Structure formats: C-alpha cells, structure tokens
Amino acid sequence: TPTITLSPSNTVLDSGQTETYTMTVSGGTGPFDVELYNVTGSKSVGNVIISSPSESNTISFTVNAPGTFTYNAIATDEGTSTSYVFNSISNTITVNTALGIPTITSPTATNTLDEGQPITITAQVSGGTSPYTYTFIVSNELNPSNIIATNTVSSSSNSESFAWTTNAIGTFVANVIVKDNASTPETTNSIYSESIVVDSTPTITLSPSNTVLDSGQTETYTMTV
C-alpha cells in the first residue's frame, strides 16, 4: 500500500514569506499525481507529478493572511489498472503578520549631554513572530560606520530600551535592528534617531586670592569652568 509524507520548509512564518512543502511517496507503482490541498481554506494549492516510489516533489507558495492553516497531500497512483487514491497525514503551519519596521520612540528631539551622562534609547516594533532580538547601535552622525556602542536584547515585548552611558564626544544617532523568531527569521532596520550631542565632561577649578590671611582680611575665590 503506498503512503505519502508531507514536510513543510517552515512551521511558523510571517505574512509574505514563502512556504515549500515536500511530498515523498513510498510504495505503490507510479507515476503519482499529487495535489497539495489547503484544508483550512478548502482549496487546492497545486498539483505535481512524482514519477516513481521513493521519489519526491515540491510545491511552493507565498503565505499572505495570518492564521493557522492545515494542509494535506492527496495522491493518485496512476500506474495501477484502477487508480488508487491515498492521503498524507495533515500538517499545520502558523502565519503571523509581517514584521514591521521598528521606530525609535526616544529620543524624539535633539538631546545634549555631558560625557558620562546616560541616555535611554527606546524602540518599538509591530507584527512578526516573537520573541524578538533587538540590536541597538549608536554611531557617529556624519559617519554611521563609526559605531560607538551596541547592545543586544532578546525580548517578547514589542518595545525595548537601551541605556547608553555616553562614552565619546561628538554628535551621534541611534538605530535599532530587529530580528524575529519565524522559522526563517525576518530582519528590519529603523531609521536614525534624532541627534544625541555629547560635550566633554565639565571640570571646575577653584583658586584663592590668598592662602594665608590675617583675621579681618578678605579672601576671594575664583571659580573657572
């Protein structure tokens, strides 16, 4: 008695990705006319021919609507005197909405700090398959390839933050790269944040006019920043 197995290339996808089902026949005579059938949508995905037992063929298609979908393969052995029809075991995949482009929600205006002060960079993303991997990057505004700081956070949340303790002087921008957890992960990149201006760490010197005085005399301190 012939059997057919159905194997997906992905079990969890984002909308817009490609699913490929591999169908393999064992036993029987052949050739086999094999239909991939969307049980959830009650419609055929397509047909292929598998020439002989122990051989395989594939059908690929783009997933669009989010949800959970069940498929099976319906095979007809056309090499017998009377065609013999047999089915695979059903297989289910999950489709999530497409991974959106992340946005930097903070800072939303130019921030000016002294070196050593912290600033929190916050990013938000929608869609995709959680958990996500957020990679925060701080770089020189005029030369983005000059990376000053990075931080990677794994999270199931649609919003994450990175507290950067400023460690360089200049004008910088931040962006975030988000990778999701689909079977074939998707990656999206934000646009740059508003400017982060970092000035040198301030110092102050204190200079007395006199170091030794008599009672009643006047002392004057000069403070220079």
Buried (B, 14 or more C-beta within 10 A) or exposed (E): EBBBBBBBBBEBBBBEBEBEBBBBBEEBBBBBBBBBBBEBEEEEBEBBEBEEBEBBBEBEBEBEEBEEBEBBBBBBBBBEEEEBEBBBEEBEBBBBBBBBEBBBBBBEEEBEBEBEBEBEBBBBBEBBBBEBBBBBBBBBBEEEEEEBBEBEBEBEEBBBBBEBEBEEEBEBBBBBBBBBBBBEBBEBEBEBBBBBBBEEEEEEEEEEEEEEEEEEEEEEEEEEE
